[in-house]
Every structure is written in structure tokens, then in C-alpha cells.
Amino acid sequence: MNYQQTLDYLYAQLPMFSRIGAAAYKKDLHNTIALCEALDNPHTKFKSIHIAGTNGKGSTSHMLAAILQQAGYKTGLYTSPHLKDFRERIRINGEMISRDFVVNFVQRTMTLSEAVQPSFFELTVAMAFDYFEKEKVDIAVIETGLGGRLDSTNIITPLVSIITNIGYDHMNLLGNSLPEIAGEKAGIIKAGVPVVIGEYLPETKEVFIRKARELAAPICFAQEEYHAANIRYSPASLRCDVTNTVHQVTESFELDLNGFYQVKNLSTVLCAEGLLMQRGFSISNESEKQALQNVKQLTGLHGRWEVIDTNPVTVLDVAHNEDGIRQVLKQLSLIEQAPSTVHFVLGMVKDKDVTKALSLLPASGHYYFSHAHIPRAMPSEVLKLKAAGFNIHGNCFDDVNAAIAAARKAAKPGDMILVCGSVFLVAEVDRSAAE
């Protein structure tokens, strides 16, 4: 098989959560353990950091990977889903896994796959671990796919565990209350391994404390240890001052990830970085600052308040649940030169409760309903109907790029186009049209 045939095999033969939803979710670690045992347990042969959370885990993963990479460590990065290219999921020092490795891995594990019957995600996790071990990374940053306790990545014993935050998402799989969801995420906490909690709510804090105490895992709460102030936004960057409340030291940072919500992720990253340095990693202040200014370039992260055009201002954001949409709307309210009108290009998936997210959106916006071309996507006509219940109205488009073109045509000077609601919708945006 060549590379394209290999991808076709992966997509066609293995159940893929991002395409079909819950039917692809395996509620135990049996398959991943079986795959990795057959590969001689590659995940036990490199150091790692494990990151879970409802929102922010992708940005946090990329920021930490950028810092470690800039500090001179050969750094693996496993994230999901991908936007454009399958190989985005597995990187070393920002470089995507080679096509040859993907082809070779799938061919040499085909008999094993037929016996184990893994999901797409389970096989991809095994591929990442095998690649990082064979390439002898110094450390790998591993993002969970969904939840934590039963996530395929949860066979690793990391140096540090991170839980960015807890919100309502994937309730059909993780539970209907915040403590239930927190319990699933807390499943990545390991015996004796320090854990960083990025944000907590009154009803989730005790869940984390109890689990950490059970496992004698040192716990730190980033929102208590770091406080950000003087936040300044531009389309190209975000600047802020962060005070370490333990040592009473204030530093200035500039991030190329310019969503206001990145300030919370920054506190989480700084907390984790401190723990890594306690464990022998050497990271200079210069490396840290340089990395945070160049995360996109170093690690290839896209779709987080990503400004792809300035006339009119066009932003892509993968916000796709209640908390994500709330953060995006907060960003709009905090921008100094607020847009006159926001043109929302919106698409969502059908296996989530979209009503909470829709209830947050302003009726004053102009709306363009679309959908990604995957089975999981909610048809734009259905989304339009649901939105109408919240006094949100607009036209339907079969393709996100047609929706953006219509928004560009309608936009006046000072307006903004915001594409959000689904990672998969953002993935189908033709960025070249904005250049």
C-alpha cells in the first residue's frame, strides 16, 4: 500500500470517533494494552506528560511541547483530532510523522489489528508510542482523546499529569454532572505522580483532592499559584503580566496564541514547567519566552482564535461546546476595537447537546449555517431549526467556504467573520482564499 491507500484503510476499516461518534468509543483499555504489548510496550521507554481536560488541553499540550523543544529536548507531541493532515497528530519537534512510518506501521500491525479489532484512535495511539520510542524522544507530551480514565492514552505513567478544566462535553459518555465528568478526567492521576489542575469549580475541586490523596499524588492548582493581569490583545499576539503568588514574582509574557482564554492555559503551563524543572529538566527563561511567542511555528497549532484575514477580520476557533463558546464571546467583549457586527459561520456535530451553546449566542449576530462533510456533522438545516428556537436566524450552506464567501460579501468595514462550533468545520476552511 502507498500512503493514501494506507489512510483509506485506516478510515474505512477502523471505527473513528471523529466521524461516527460514540459507536467508535471503546470503554476499556484492553485493545490499547494488547497492541502495545505486541509492540514491546514502547510507552514505557520514554518520559511523558499526560494532559486531559474539557477545553484547553490542545493549546496547553502545544505550549509545553514548544517550551521543551526550544529548551533543546527532542520532544514528541500526540494530539487529536487533526485539522488537515492525519500526520498532525504525531510530531517530533514540530515535524509530522513521516508517511513511510505510517505505511510501515499499518502494514506490520495489520494481522495484529485484525485480531484485536482496535478503533482508529487506539491504533493511532499505539503508532505514536511506537514512533516516539523508535525515534528516542527525550520526552513526549500526550493529550487524551476523550475523558481520561478510559482513554486509550491512559496506559502511560507520566512525569506530570495535567487536567486543564472541567465543563459540559461528551455527557453521553462521561456523565451528566460536573463531579462525574471530573471523576473521569481525574482517572489520569497516577500514584505518586504530581498533578496540575488548571481550573476548578467548587463542585470539582474536592473530586481532584480526593483522588490525589488516594494515590499520594502531589496536587497543585494553577489558578491559585498564578495570577494574570494587564492583558493586551492584538490580532497577532496576546501580552500579559503573570504573578507567581507563591514567590511574589511578576513576569511579562507575549503569546502568539492570542485568545484571552490562553492566559488560563499559560498559568497551567507555568505550573507544569516548574514541576518538570524540579524533576531535572533545564529550561531557561529565554527559551520559555521565545517558545511562547512562536508556538504556531514550532508545533503547527492552528484554529485557536486564528486570524486568517484582516479585510474583513476573519477568525477561526475550534470552540465547540458551552464553555468554548462562552470564552469566544468573552473574547469579543474584551477586544478594544469591538466589531460592529459579527458574522457567525456556524457548524456543529449531531451527537452533542448544542442547545446550551446556542443559548449563549447573540441574536444580533448575522448567521451562516453549515456543516463538515463527515457522518457526525449536524446537517445545516437541522442546526438552523434548533437556532431559530433561540431567535437566531440565517441561511444554510453546504460548504463552509461558501458560507464564508457569503459572509465576506455581506460584511461592512469594521465587521468580523467568526468560524466556530466544530473542529471539523474549521478543518474544511480553505485558508488560501484568505491570503
KABELVEN-V682738 format. One record per backbone hydrogen bond with DSSP energy under -1.0 kcal/mol. CO is the residue of the C=O (numbers start at 1). NH is the residue of the N-H. Records with the same first field share a line. If there is no record, write none. Layout:
CO: NH + NH
This chain:
2: 6
3: 7
4: 8
5: 9
6: 10
7: 11
8: 12
9: 13
10: 14
15: 120
16: 19 + 20
17: 21
19: 376
21: 24
22: 25
29: 33
30: 34
31: 35
32: 36
33: 37
34: 38
35: 39
36: 41
37: 40
41: 44
42: 45
47: 140
48: 159
49: 142
50: 162
51: 144
52: 164
56: 60
57: 61
58: 62
59: 63
60: 64
61: 65
62: 66
63: 67
64: 68
65: 69
66: 70
67: 71
68: 73
69: 72
74: 138 + 139
75: 93
76: 141
77: 91
78: 143
85: 88
86: 89
87: 90
89: 79
90: 97
91: 77
92: 95
95: 92
98: 102
99: 103
100: 104
101: 105
102: 106
103: 107
104: 108
105: 109
109: 113
110: 114
111: 115
112: 116
113: 117
119: 123
120: 124
121: 125
122: 126
123: 127
124: 128
125: 129
126: 130
127: 131
128: 132
129: 133
130: 134
131: 135
132: 137
133: 136
139: 76
140: 49
141: 78
142: 51
151: 154
153: 156
160: 50
161: 196
162: 52
163: 198
164: 199
165: 54
170: 173 + 174
171: 175
177: 181
178: 182
179: 183
180: 184
181: 185
182: 186
184: 149 + 187
185: 188
186: 189
190: 193
194: 161
195: 220
196: 163
197: 222
201: 204 + 205
204: 208
205: 209
206: 210
207: 211
208: 212
209: 213
210: 214
211: 215
212: 217
213: 216
215: 192
218: 195
220: 197
221: 224 + 225
222: 226
225: 245
227: 243
229: 241
232: 239
237: 234
238: 255
239: 232
240: 253
241: 229
242: 251
243: 227
244: 248 + 249
249: 244
251: 242
253: 240
255: 238
259: 262
260: 263
261: 265
262: 266
263: 267
264: 268
265: 269
266: 270
267: 271
268: 272
269: 273
270: 274
271: 275
272: 276
273: 277
274: 278
276: 281
277: 280
284: 288
285: 289
286: 290
287: 291
288: 292
289: 293
291: 294
292: 256
294: 298
295: 299
296: 300
303: 318
306: 316
309: 314
313: 417
314: 308 + 309
315: 419
316: 306
319: 421
321: 325
322: 326
323: 327
324: 328
325: 329
326: 330
327: 331
328: 332
329: 333
330: 334
331: 335
336: 338
341: 416
342: 366
343: 418
344: 368
345: 420
346: 370
348: 378
352: 354
354: 358
355: 359
357: 360
362: 365
366: 344
367: 395
368: 346
369: 397
372: 374
374: 377
376: 350
379: 383
380: 384
381: 385
382: 386
383: 387
384: 388
387: 390 + 392
388: 391
395: 369
399: 403
400: 404
401: 405
402: 406
403: 407
404: 408
405: 409
406: 410
407: 411
412: 415
414: 340
416: 343
417: 315
418: 345
419: 317
420: 347
422: 426
423: 427
426: 429
429: 431
430: 433
431: 434
